Amino acid sequence: MPVIAPVPTGSRAGAVDGIPSPRTSAEGVSAGTTVDHLTETYRAHYRSLLGLAALLLDDTASCEDVVQEAFIRVHSARKRVREPEKTLAYLRQTVVNLSRSALRRRILGLKLLSKPMPDMASAEEGAYDQLEREDLIKAMRGLQRRQREVLALRYFSDMTEAQVAEALGISLGSVKAYGSRGIAALRVAMGATT
């Protein structure tokens, strides 16, 4: 990932809190956030953005990658940020979206990663375990989207209920409700297949 070189801060006309004011076009309408404004906002709020990513992800390297990627994406789309005071909001939302994408990739990786079987007594036992796993996957596919997301994050990604709520942008009570209903639906579905 590229490293952003610090921009020297000095007194600028129209600067607020050390963040330069945006340029305006000939009509007086803002032409998007400037590179200087975006860079200063990024530098001023880097730690808070990193903290936000840390709430959604579990390792520091991924958090740093997500925050830097968020800066790069907002930088490339800075003309669409019509109100420069919303630059930080754009950065925060991009961090959340990229964190969700990273979580989705991890979950997919966990689903695709086949775990070695512990000492099996027989081939029949291994076949039975495979059938149970296939039944669980089929039952998970039959759940509502939110129930499936909550159960996958909670039990397969080993996240706390608070972390799941933050990752999905829902309340803690909703996580508990979706989890409870999802487990009940799995019990019914798994009981019907056995």
Contact map, one row per residue, 1 for C-alpha under 8 A:
11100000000000000000000000000000000000000000000000000000000000001001100000000000000000000000000000000000000000000000000000000000000000000000000000000000000000000000000000000000000000000000000000
11110000000000000000000000000000000000000000000000000000000000000001000000000000000000000000000000000000000000000000000000000000000000000000000000000000000000000000000000000000000000000000000000
11111000000000000000000000000000000000000000000000000000000000000000000000000000000000000000000000000000000000000000000000000000000000000000000000000000000000000000000000000000000000000000000000
01111100000000000000000000000000000000000000000000000000000000000000000000000000000000000000000000000000000000000000000000000000000000000000000000000000000000000000000000000000000000000000000000
00111110000000000000000000000000000000000000000000000000000000000000000000000000000000000000000000000000000000000000000000000000000000000000000000000000000000000000000000000000000000000000000000
00011111000000000000000000000000000000000010000000000000000000000000000000000000000000000000000000000000000000000000000000000000000000000000000000000000000000000000000000000000000000000000000000
00001111100000000000000000000000000100110000000000000000000000000000000000000000000000000000000000000000000000000000000000000000000000000000000000000000000000000000000000000000000000000000000000
00000111110000000000000000000000000000000000000000000000000000000000000000000000000000000000000000000000000000000000000000000000000000000000000000000000000000000000000000000000000000000000000000
00000011111000000100000000000000000000000000000000000000000000000000000000000000000000000000000000000000000000000000000000000000000000000000000000000000000000000000000000000000000000000000000000
00000001111100000100000000000000000000000000000000000000000000000000000000000000000000000000000000000000000000000000000000000000000000000000000000000000000000000000000000000000000000000000000000
00000000111110100100000000000000000000000000000000000000000000000000000000000000000000000000000000000000000000000000000000000000000000000000000000000000000000000000000000000000000000000000000000
00000000011111100001000000000000000000000000000000000000000000000000000000000000000000000000000000000000000000000000000000000000000000000000000000000000000000000000000000000000000000000000000000
00000000001111100001000000000000000000000000000000000000000000000000000000000000000000000000000000000000000000000000000000000000000000000000000000000000000000000000000000000000000000000000000000
00000000000111110001100000000000000000000000000000000000000000000000000000000000000000000000000000000000000000000000000000000000000000000000000000000000000000000000000000000000000000000000000000
00000000001111111111100000000000000000000000000000000000000000000000000000000000000000000000000000000000000000000000000000000000000000000000000000000000000000000000000000000000000000000000000000
00000000000001111111100000000000000000000000000000000000000000000000000000000000000000000000000000000000000000000000000000000000000000000000000000000000000000000000000000000000000000000000000000
00000000000000111110000000000000000000000000000000000000000000000000000000000000000000000000000000000000000000000000000000000000000000000000000000000000000000000000000000000000000000000000000000
00000000111000111111000000000000000000010000000000000000000000000000000000000000000000000000000000000000000000000000000000000000000000000000000000000000000000000000000000000000000000000000000000
00000000000000111111100000000000000110011000000000000000000000000000000000000000000000000000000000000000000000000000000000000000000000000000000000000000000000000000000000000000000000000000000000
00000000000111110111110000000000000110010000000000000000000000000000000000000000000000000000000000000000000000000000000000000000000000000000000000000000000000000000000000000000000000000000000000
00000000000001110011111000000000000010000000000000000000000000000000000000000000000100000000000000000000000000000000000000000000000000000000000000000000000000000000000000000000000000000000000000
00000000000000000001111100000111110010000000000000000000000000000000000000000000000100000000000000000000000000000000000000000000000000000000000000000000000000000000000000000000000000000000000000
00000000000000000000111110000111110000000000000000000000000000000000000000000000000000000000000000000000000000000000000000000000000000000000000000000000000000000000000000000000000000000000000000
00000000000000000000011111111110000000000000000000000000000000000000000000000000000000000000000000000000000000000000000000000000000000000000000000000000000000000000000000000000000000000000000000
00000000000000000000001111111110000000000000000000000000000000000000000000000000000000000000000000000000000000000000000000000000000000000000000000000000000000000000000000000000000000000000000000
00000000000000000000000111111000000000000000000000000000000000000000000000000000000000000000000000000000000000000000000000000000000000000000000000000000000000000000000000000000000000000000000000
00000000000000000000000111111000000000000000000000000000000000000000000000000000000000000000000000000000000000000000000000000000000000000000000000000000000000000000000000000000000000000000000000
00000000000000000000000111111100000000000000000000000000000000000000000000000000000000000000000000000000000000000000000000000000000000000000000000000000000000000000000000000000000000000000000000
00000000000000000000000111111110000000000000000000000000000000000000000000000000000000000000000000000000000000000000000000000000000000000000000000000000000000000000000000000000000000000000000000
00000000000000000000011110011111100000000000000000000000000000000000000000000000011000000000000000000000000000000000000000000000000000000000000000000000000000000000000000000000000000000000000000
00000000000000000000011110001111100000000000000000000000000000000000000000000010010000000000000000000000000000000000000000000000000000000000000000000000000000000000000000000000000000000000000000
00000000000000000000011000000111110000000000000000000000000000000000000000000111111100000000000000000000000000000000000000000000000000000000000000000000000000000000000000000000000000000000000000
00000000000000000000011000000111111011000000000000000000000000000000000000000110111100100000000000000000000000000000000000000000000000000000000000000000000000000000000000000000000000000000000000
00000000000000000000011000000001111111000000000000000000000000000000000000000100000000000000000000000000000000000000000000000000000000000000000000000000000000000000000000000000000000000000000000
00000000000000000000000000000000111111100000000000000000000000000000000000100100000000000000000000000000000000000000000000000000000000000000000000000000000000000000000000000000000000000000000000
00000010000000000011000000000000011111110000000000000000000000000000000000000000000000000000000000000000000000000000000000000000000000000000000000000000000000000000000000000000000000000000000000
00000000000000000011110000000000111111111000000000000000000000000000000000000000000100000000000000000000000000000000000000000000000000000000000000000000000000000000000000000000000000000000000000
00000000000000000000000000000000111111111100000000000000000000000000000000100100000000100000000000000000000000000000000000000000000000000000000000000000000000000000000000000000000000000000000000
00000010000000000000000000000000001111111110000000000000000000000000000000000000000000000000000000000000000000000000000000000000000000000000000000000000000000000000000000000000000000000000000000
00000010000000000111000000000000000111111111000000000000000000000000000000000000000000000000000000000000000000000000000000000000000000000000000000000000000000000000000000000000000000000000000000
00000000000000000010000000000000000011111111100000000000000000000000000000000000000000110000000000000000000000000000000000000000000000000000000000000000000000000000000000000000000000000000000000
00000000000000000000000000000000000001111111110000000000000000000000001000000000000000010010000000000000000000000000000000000000000000000000000000000000000000000000000000000000000000000000000000
00000100000000000000000000000000000000111111110000000000000000000000000000000000000000000000000000000000000000000000000000000000000000000000000000000000000000000000000000000000000000000000000000
00000000000000000000000000000000000000011111111000000000000000000000000000000000000000000000000000000000000000000000000000000000000000000000000000000000000000000000000000000000000000000000000000
00000000000000000000000000000000000000001111111110000000000000000000000000000000000000010000000000000000000000000000000000000000000000000000000000000000000000000000000000000000000000000000000000
00000000000000000000000000000000000000000111111111000000000000000010000000000000000000000000000000000000000000000000000000000000000000000000000000000000000000000000000000000000000000000000000000
00000000000000000000000000000000000000000001111111100000000000000000000000000000000000000000000000000000000000000000000000000000000000000000000000000000000000000000000000000000000000000000000000
00000000000000000000000000000000000000000000111111110000000000000000000000000000000000000000000000000000000000000000000000000000000000000000000000000000000000000000000000000000000000000000000000
00000000000000000000000000000000000000000000111111111000000000000010000000000000000000000011001000000000000000000000000000000000000000000000000000000000000000000000000000000000000000000000000000
00000000000000000000000000000000000000000000011111111100000000110010000000000000000000000000000000000000000000000000000000000000000000000000000000000000000000000000000000000000000000000000000000
00000000000000000000000000000000000000000000001111111110000000000000000000000000000000000000000000000000000000000000000000000000000000000000000000000000000000000000000000000000000000000000000000
00000000000000000000000000000000000000000000000111111111000000000000000000000000000000000001001100000000000000000000000000000000000000000000000000000000000000000000000000000000000000000000000000
00000000000000000000000000000000000000000000000011111111100000110110000000000000000000000000001100100000000000000000000000000000000000000000000000000000000000000000000000000000000000000000000000
00000000000000000000000000000000000000000000000001111111111100100000000000000000000000000000000000000000000000000000000000000000000000000000000000000000000000000000000000000000000000000000000000
00000000000000000000000000000000000000000000000000111111110000000000000000000000000000000000000000000000000000000000000000000000000000000000000000000000000000000010010000000000000000000000000000
00000000000000000000000000000000000000000000000000011111110000000000000000000000000000000000000100110000000000000000000000000000000000000000000000000000000000000010011000000000000000000000000000
00000000000000000000000000000000000000000000000000001111111001100000000000000000000000000000000000100010000000000000000000000000000000000000000000000000000000000000000000000000000000000000000000
00000000000000000000000000000000000000000000000000000111111101100000000000000000000000000000000000000000000000000000000000000000000000000000000000000000000000000000000000000000000000000000000000
00000000000000000000000000000000000000000000000000000100111111100000000000000000000000000000000000000000000000000000000000000000000000000000000000000000000000000000000000000000000000000000000000
00000000000000000000000000000000000000000000000000000100011111110000000000000000000000000000000000000000000000000000000000000000000000000000000000000000000000000000000000000000000000000000000000
00000000000000000000000000000000000000000000000000000000001111111000000000000000000000000000000000000000000000000000000000000000000000000000000000000000000000000000000000000000000000000000000000
00000000000000000000000000000000000000000000000000000000111111111100000000000000000000000000000000000000000000000000000000000000000000000000000000000000000000000000000000000000000000000000000000
00000000000000000000000000000000000000000000000001001100111111111110000000000000000000000000000000100000000000000000000000000000000000000000000000000000000000000000000000000000000000000000000000
00000000000000000000000000000000000000000000000001001000000111111111000000000000000000000000000000000000000000000000000000000000000000000000000000000000000000000000000000000000000000000000000000
10000000000000000000000000000000000000000000000000000000000011111111100000000000000000000000000000000000000000000000000000000000000000000000000000000000000000000000000000000000000000000000000000
00000000000000000000000000000000000000000000000000001000000001111111110000000000000000000000001001100000000000000000000000000000000000000000000000000000000000000000000000000000000000000000000000
00000000000000000000000000000000000000000000010011001000000000111111111000000000000000000000001000000000000000000000000000000000000000000000000000000000000000000000000000000000000000000000000000
11000000000000000000000000000000000000000000000000000000000000011111111100000000000000000000000000000000000000000000000000000000000000000000000000000000000000000000000000000000000000000000000000
10000000000000000000000000000000000000000000000000000000000000001111111110000000000000000000000000000000000000000000000000000000000000000000000000000000000000000000000000000000000000000000000000
00000000000000000000000000000000000000000000000000000000000000000111111111000000000000000010011001000000000000000000000000000000000000000000000000000000000000000000000000000000000000000000000000
00000000000000000000000000000000000000000100000000000000000000000011111111100000000000000010000000000000000000000000000000000000000000000000000000000000000000000000000000000000000000000000000000
00000000000000000000000000000000000000000000000000000000000000000001111111110000000000000000000000000000000000000000000000000000000000000000000000000000000000000000000000000000000000000000000000
00000000000000000000000000000000000000000000000000000000000000000000111111111000000000000000010000000000000000000000000000000000000000000000000000000000000000000000000000000000000000000000000000
00000000000000000000000000000000000000000000000000000000000000000000011111111100000000000110010000000000000000000000000000000000000000000000000000000000000000000000000000000000000000000000000000
00000000000000000000000000000000001001000000000000000000000000000000001111111100000000000000000000000000000000000000000000000000000000000000000000000000000000000000000000000000000000000000000000
00000000000000000000000000000000000000000000000000000000000000000000000111111100000000000000000000000000000000000000000000000000000000000000000000000000000000000000000000000000000000000000000000
00000000000000000000000000000000000000000000000000000000000000000000000011111111100000000000000000000000000000000000000000000000000000000000000000000000000000000000000000000000000000000000000000
00000000000000000000000000000001111001000000000000000000000000000000000001111111100000000000000000000000000000000000000000000000000000000000000000000000000000000000000000000000000000000000000000
00000000000000000000000000000011100000000000000000000000000000000000000000001111110000000000000000000000000000000000000000000000000000000000000000000000000000000000000000000000000000000000000000
00000000000000000000000000000001000000000000000000000000000000000000000000001111110000000000000000000000000000000000000000000000000000000000000000000000000000000000000000000000000000000000000000
00000000000000000000000000000001100000000000000000000000000000000000000000001111111101100100000000000000000000000000000000000000000000000000000000000000000000000000000000000000000000000000000000
00000000000000000000000000000111100000000000000000000000000000000000000000000011111100000000000000000000000000000000000000000000000000000000000000000000000000000000000000000000000000000000000000
00000000000000000000000000000101100000000000000000000000000000000000000000000000111111100000000000000000000000000000000000000000000000000000000000000000000000000000000000000000000000000000000000
00000000000000000000110000000001100010000000000000000000000000000000000000000000111111100000000000000000000000000000000000000000000000000000000000000000000000000000000000000000000000000000000000
00000000000000000000000000000000000000000000000000000000000000000000000000000000001111110000000000000000000000000000000000000000000000000000000000000000000000000000000000000000000000000000000000
00000000000000000000000000000000000000000000000000000000000000000000000000000000101111111100000000000000000000000000000000000000000000000000000000000000000000000000000000000000000000000000000000
00000000000000000000000000000000100001001000000000000000000000000000000000000000101111111110000000000000000000000000000000000000000000000000000000000000000000000000000000000000000000000000000000
00000000000000000000000000000000000000001100100000000000000000000000000000000000000011111111000000000000000000000000000000000000000000000000000000000000000000000000000000000000000000000000000000
00000000000000000000000000000000000000000000000000000000000000000000000000000000000001111111100000000000000000000000000000000000000000000000000000000000000000000000000000000000000000000000000000
00000000000000000000000000000000000000000000000000000000000000000000000001000000100001111111110000000000000000000000000000000000000000000000000000000000000000000000000000000000000000000000000000
00000000000000000000000000000000000000000100000010000000000000000000011001000000000000111111111000000000000000000000000000000000000000000000000000000000000000000000000000000000000000000000000000
00000000000000000000000000000000000000000000000010010000000000000000000000000000000000011111111100000000000000000000000000000000000000000000000000000000000000000000000000000000000000000000000000
00000000000000000000000000000000000000000000000000000000000000000000000000000000000000001111111110000000000000000000000000000000000000000000000000000000000000000000000000000000000000000000000000
00000000000000000000000000000000000000000000000000000000000000000000010011000000000000000111111111000000000000000000000000000000000000000000000000000000000000000000000000000000000000000000000000
00000000000000000000000000000000000000000000000010011000000000000110010000000000000000000011111111100000000000000000000000000000000000000000000000000000000000000000000000000000000000000000000000
00000000000000000000000000000000000000000000000000011001000000000000000000000000000000000001111111110000000000000000000000000000000000000000000000000000000000000000001000000000000000000000000000
00000000000000000000000000000000000000000000000000000000000000000000000000000000000000000000111111111000000000000000000000000000000000000000000000000000000000000000000000000000000000000000000000
00000000000000000000000000000000000000000000000000000000000000000100010000000000000000000000011111111100000000000000000000000000000000000000000000000000000000000000000000000000000000000000000000
00000000000000000000000000000000000000000000000000001001100000100100000000000000000000000000001111111110000000000000000000000000000000000000000000000000000000000000001000000000000000000000000000
00000000000000000000000000000000000000000000000000000001000000000000000000000000000000000000000111111111000000000000000000000000000000000000000000000000000000000000001100000000000000000000000000
00000000000000000000000000000000000000000000000000000000000000000000000000000000000000000000000011111111100000000000000000000000000000000000000000000000000000000000000000000000000000000000000000
00000000000000000000000000000000000000000000000000000000000000000000000000000000000000000000000001111111110000000000000000000000000000000000000000000000000000000000000000000000000000000000000000
00000000000000000000000000000000000000000000000000000000100000000000000000000000000000000000000000111111111000000000000000000000000000000000000000000000000000000000000000000000000000000000000000
00000000000000000000000000000000000000000000000000000000000000000000000000000000000000000000000000011111111100000000000000000000000000000000000000000000000000000000000000000000000000000000000000
00000000000000000000000000000000000000000000000000000000000000000000000000000000000000000000000000001111111110000000000000000000000000000000000000000000000000000000000000000000000000000000000000
00000000000000000000000000000000000000000000000000000000000000000000000000000000000000000000000000000111111111000000000000000000000000000000000000000000000000000000000000000000000000000000000000
00000000000000000000000000000000000000000000000000000000000000000000000000000000000000000000000000000011111111100000000000000000000000000000000000000001100110000000000000000000000000000000000000
00000000000000000000000000000000000000000000000000000000000000000000000000000000000000000000000000000001111111110000000000000000000000000000000000000000000000000000000000000000000000000000000000
00000000000000000000000000000000000000000000000000000000000000000000000000000000000000000000000000000000111111111000000000000000000000000000000000000000000000000000000000000000000000000000000000
00000000000000000000000000000000000000000000000000000000000000000000000000000000000000000000000000000000011111111000000000000000000000000000000000000000000100000000000000000000000000000000000000
00000000000000000000000000000000000000000000000000000000000000000000000000000000000000000000000000000000001111111100000000000000000000000000000000000000000000000000000000000000000000000000000000
00000000000000000000000000000000000000000000000000000000000000000000000000000000000000000000000000000000000111111100000000000000000000000000000000000000000000000000000000000000000000000000000000
00000000000000000000000000000000000000000000000000000000000000000000000000000000000000000000000000000000000011111110000000000000000000000000000000000000000000000000000000000000000000000000000000
00000000000000000000000000000000000000000000000000000000000000000000000000000000000000000000000000000000000000111111000000000000000000000000000000000000000000000000000000000000000000000000000000
00000000000000000000000000000000000000000000000000000000000000000000000000000000000000000000000000000000000000001111100000000000000000000000000000000000000000000000000000000000000000000000000000
00000000000000000000000000000000000000000000000000000000000000000000000000000000000000000000000000000000000000000111110000000000000000000000000000000000000000000000000000000000000000000000000000
00000000000000000000000000000000000000000000000000000000000000000000000000000000000000000000000000000000000000000011111100000100000000000000000000000000000000000000000000000000000000000000000000
00000000000000000000000000000000000000000000000000000000000000000000000000000000000000000000000000000000000000000001111100000000000000000000000000000000000000000000000000000000000000000000000000
00000000000000000000000000000000000000000000000000000000000000000000000000000000000000000000000000000000000000000000111110000000000000000000000000000000000000000000000000000000000000000000000000
00000000000000000000000000000000000000000000000000000000000000000000000000000000000000000000000000000000000000000000111111101100000000000000000000000000000000000000000000000000000000000000000000
00000000000000000000000000000000000000000000000000000000000000000000000000000000000000000000000000000000000000000000001111101000000000000000000000000000000000000000000000000000000000000000000000
00000000000000000000000000000000000000000000000000000000000000000000000000000000000000000000000000000000000000000000000111111100000000000000000000000000000000000000000000000000000000000000000000
00000000000000000000000000000000000000000000000000000000000000000000000000000000000000000000000000000000000000000000000111111110000000000000000000000000000000000000000000000000000000000000000000
00000000000000000000000000000000000000000000000000000000000000000000000000000000000000000000000000000000000000000000000001111111000000000000000000000000000000000000000000000000000000000000000000
00000000000000000000000000000000000000000000000000000000000000000000000000000000000000000000000000000000000000000000000111111111100000000000000000000000000000000000000000000000000000000000000000
00000000000000000000000000000000000000000000000000000000000000000000000000000000000000000000000000000000000000000000100101111111110000000000000000000000000000000000000000000000000000000000000000
00000000000000000000000000000000000000000000000000000000000000000000000000000000000000000000000000000000000000000000000000111111111000000000000000000000000000000000000000000000000000000000000000
00000000000000000000000000000000000000000000000000000000000000000000000000000000000000000000000000000000000000000000000000011111111100000000000000000000000000000000000000000000000000000000000000
00000000000000000000000000000000000000000000000000000000000000000000000000000000000000000000000000000000000000000000000000001111111110000000000000000000000000000000000000000000000000000000000000
00000000000000000000000000000000000000000000000000000000000000000000000000000000000000000000000000000000000000000000000000000111111111000000000000000000000000000000000000000000000000000000000000
00000000000000000000000000000000000000000000000000000000000000000000000000000000000000000000000000000000000000000000000000000011111111100000000000000000000000000000000000000000000000000000000000
00000000000000000000000000000000000000000000000000000000000000000000000000000000000000000000000000000000000000000000000000000001111111110000000000000000000000000000000000000000000000000000000000
00000000000000000000000000000000000000000000000000000000000000000000000000000000000000000000000000000000000000000000000000000000111111111000000000000000000000000000000000000000000000000000000000
00000000000000000000000000000000000000000000000000000000000000000000000000000000000000000000000000000000000000000000000000000000011111111100000000000000000000000000000000000000000000000000000000
00000000000000000000000000000000000000000000000000000000000000000000000000000000000000000000000000000000000000000000000000000000001111111110000000000000000000000000000000000000000000000000010010
00000000000000000000000000000000000000000000000000000000000000000000000000000000000000000000000000000000000000000000000000000000000111111111000000000000000000000000000000000000000000000100010000
00000000000000000000000000000000000000000000000000000000000000000000000000000000000000000000000000000000000000000000000000000000000011111111100000000000000000000000000000000000000000000000000000
00000000000000000000000000000000000000000000000000000000000000000000000000000000000000000000000000000000000000000000000000000000000001111111110000000000000000000000000000000000000000000000000000
00000000000000000000000000000000000000000000000000000000000000000000000000000000000000000000000000000000000000000000000000000000000000111111111000000000000000000000000000000000000000000100110000
00000000000000000000000000000000000000000000000000000000000000000000000000000000000000000000000000000000000000000000000000000000000000011111111000010000000000000000000000000000000000000100000000
00000000000000000000000000000000000000000000000000000000000000000000000000000000000000000000000000000000000000000000000000000000000000001111111000010000000000000000000000000000000000000000000000
00000000000000000000000000000000000000000000000000000000000000000000000000000000000000000000000000000000000000000000000000000000000000000111111100000000000000000000000000000000000000000000000000
00000000000000000000000000000000000000000000000000000000000000000000000000000000000000000000000000000000000000000000000000000000000000000011111110110000000000000000000000000000000001001100000000
00000000000000000000000000000000000000000000000000000000000000000000000000000000000000000000000000000000000000000000000000000000000000000000011111110000000000000000000000000000000001000000000000
00000000000000000000000000000000000000000000000000000000000000000000000000000000000000000000000000000000000000000000000000000000000000000000001111111000000000000000000000000000000000000000000000
00000000000000000000000000000000000000000000000000000000000000000000000000000000000000000000000000000000000000000000000000000000000000000000000111111100000000000000000000000000010000000000000000
00000000000000000000000000000000000000000000000000000000000000000000000000000000000000000000000000000000000000000000000000000000000000000000001111111110000000000000000000000000011011000000000000
00000000000000000000000000000000000000000000000000000000000000000000000000000000000000000000000000000000000000000000000000000000000000000001101111111111000000000000000000000000000001000000000000
00000000000000000000000000000000000000000000000000000000000000000000000000000000000000000000000000000000000000000000000000000000000000000000000011111111100000000000000000000000000000000000000000
00000000000000000000000000000000000000000000000000000000000000000000000000000000000000000000000000000000000000000000000000000000000000000000000001111111110000000001000000000010011000000000000000
00000000000000000000000000000000000000000000000000000000000000000000000000000000000000000000000000000000000000000000000000000000000000000000000000111111111100000000000000000000001001100000000000
00000000000000000000000000000000000000000000000000000000000000000000000000000000000000000000000000000000001000000000000000000000000000000000000000011111111110000000000000000000000000000000000000
00000000000000000000000000000000000000000000000000000000000000000000000000000000000000000000000000000000001000000000000000000000000000000000000000001111111111100001000000000000000000000000000000
00000000000000000000000000000000000000000000000000000000000000000000000000000000000000000000000000000000000000000000000000000000000000000000000000000111111111111001000000000000000000000000000000
00000000000000000000000000000000000000000000000000000000000000000000000000000000000000000000000000000000000000000000000000000000000000000000000000000011111111100000000000000000000000000000000000
00000000000000000000000000000000000000000000000000000000000000000000000000000000000000000000000000000000001001000000000000000000000000000000000000000011111111000000000000000000000000000000000000
00000000000000000000000000000000000000000000000000000000000000000000000000000000000000000000000000000000001000000000000000000000000000000000000000000001111111100000000000000000000000000000000000
00000000000000000000000000000000000000000000000000000000000000000000000000000000000000000000000000000000000000000000000000000000000000000000000000000000111111110000000000000000000000000000000000
00000000000000000000000000000000000000000000000000000000000000000000000000000000000000000000000000000000000000000000000000000000000000000000000000000000111011111011000000000000000000000000000000
00000000000000000000000000000000000000000000000000000000000000000000000000000000000000000000000000000000000000000000000000000000000000000000000000000000010001111111000000000000000000000000000000
00000000000000000000000000000000000000000000000000000000000000000000000000000000000000000000000000000000000000000000000000000000000000000000000000000000010000111111100000010011000000000000000000
00000000000000000000000000000000000000000000000000000000000000000000000000000000000000000000000000000000000000000000000000000000000000000000000000000000000000011111110000010000000000000000000000
00000000000000000000000000000000000000000000000000000011000000000000000000000000000000000000000000000000000000000000000000000000000000000000000000000000000000111111111000000000000000000000000000
00000000000000000000000000000000000000000000000000000000000000000000000000000000000000000000000000000000000000000000000000000000000000000000000000000100110000111111111100000010000000000000000000
00000000000000000000000000000000000000000000000000000000000000000000000000000000000000000000000000000000000000000000000000000000000000000000000000000000000000001111111111110110000000000000000000
00000000000000000000000000000000000000000000000000000011000000000000000000000000000000000000000000000000000000000000000000000000000000000000000000000000000000000111111111100000000000000000000000
00000000000000000000000000000000000000000000000000000001000000000000000000000000000000000000000100110000000000000000000000000000000000000000000000000000000000000011111110000000000000000000000000
00000000000000000000000000000000000000000000000000000000000000000000000000000000000000000000000000010000000000000000000000000000000000000000000000000000000000000001111111000000000000000000000000
00000000000000000000000000000000000000000000000000000000000000000000000000000000000000000000000000000000000000000000000000000000000000000000000000000000000000000000111111100000000000000000000000
00000000000000000000000000000000000000000000000000000000000000000000000000000000000000000000000000000000000000000000000000000000000000000000000000000000000000000000110111110110000000000000000000
00000000000000000000000000000000000000000000000000000000000000000000000000000000000000000000000000000000000000000000000000000000000000000000000000000000000000000000110011111110000000000000000000
00000000000000000000000000000000000000000000000000000000000000000000000000000000000000000000000000000000000000000000000000000000000000000000000000000000000000001100100001111111000000000000000000
00000000000000000000000000000000000000000000000000000000000000000000000000000000000000000000000000000000000000000000000000000000000000000000000000000000000000000000000000111111100000000000000000
00000000000000000000000000000000000000000000000000000000000000000000000000000000000000000000000000000000000000000000000000000000000000000000000000000000000000000000100001111111110000000000000000
00000000000000000000000000000000000000000000000000000000000000000000000000000000000000000000000000000000000000000000000000000000000000000000000000000100000000001001100001111111111000000000000000
00000000000000000000000000000000000000000000000000000000000000000000000000000000000000000000000000000000000000000000000000000000000000000000000000000000000000001000000000011111111100000000000000
00000000000000000000000000000000000000000000000000000000000000000000000000000000000000000000000000000000000000000000000000000000000000000000000000000000000000000000000000001111111110000000000000
00000000000000000000000000000000000000000000000000000000000000000000000000000000000000000000000000000000000000000000000000000000000000000000000001100100000000000000000000000111111111000000000000
00000000000000000000000000000000000000000000000000000000000000000000000000000000000000000000000000000000000000000000000000000000000000000000000000100110000000000000000000000011111111100000000000
00000000000000000000000000000000000000000000000000000000000000000000000000000000000000000000000000000000000000000000000000000000000000000000000000000000000000000000000000000001111111110000000000
00000000000000000000000000000000000000000000000000000000000000000000000000000000000000000000000000000000000000000000000000000000000000000000000000100000000000000000000000000000111111111000000000
00000000000000000000000000000000000000000000000000000000000000000000000000000000000000000000000000000000000000000000000000000000000000000000001100110010000000000000000000000000011111111100000000
00000000000000000000000000000000000000000000000000000000000000000000000000000000000000000000000000000000000000000000000000000000000000000000000000000010000000000000000000000000001111111110000000
00000000000000000000000000000000000000000000000000000000000000000000000000000000000000000000000000000000000000000000000000000000000000000000000000000000000000000000000000000000000111111111000000
00000000000000000000000000000000000000000000000000000000000000000000000000000000000000000000000000000000000000000000000000000000000000000000001000000000000000000000000000000000000011111111100000
00000000000000000000000000000000000000000000000000000000000000000000000000000000000000000000000000000000000000000000000000000000000000010011001000000000000000000000000000000000000001111111110000
00000000000000000000000000000000000000000000000000000000000000000000000000000000000000000000000000000000000000000000000000000000000000000000000000000000000000000000000000000000000000111111111000
00000000000000000000000000000000000000000000000000000000000000000000000000000000000000000000000000000000000000000000000000000000000000000000000000000000000000000000000000000000000000011111111100
00000000000000000000000000000000000000000000000000000000000000000000000000000000000000000000000000000000000000000000000000000000000000000010000000000000000000000000000000000000000000001111111110
00000000000000000000000000000000000000000000000000000000000000000000000000000000000000000000000000000000000000000000000000000000000000110010000000000000000000000000000000000000000000000111111111
00000000000000000000000000000000000000000000000000000000000000000000000000000000000000000000000000000000000000000000000000000000000000000000000000000000000000000000000000000000000000000011111111
00000000000000000000000000000000000000000000000000000000000000000000000000000000000000000000000000000000000000000000000000000000000000000000000000000000000000000000000000000000000000000001111111
00000000000000000000000000000000000000000000000000000000000000000000000000000000000000000000000000000000000000000000000000000000000000100000000000000000000000000000000000000000000000000000111111
00000000000000000000000000000000000000000000000000000000000000000000000000000000000000000000000000000000000000000000000000000000000000000000000000000000000000000000000000000000000000000000011111
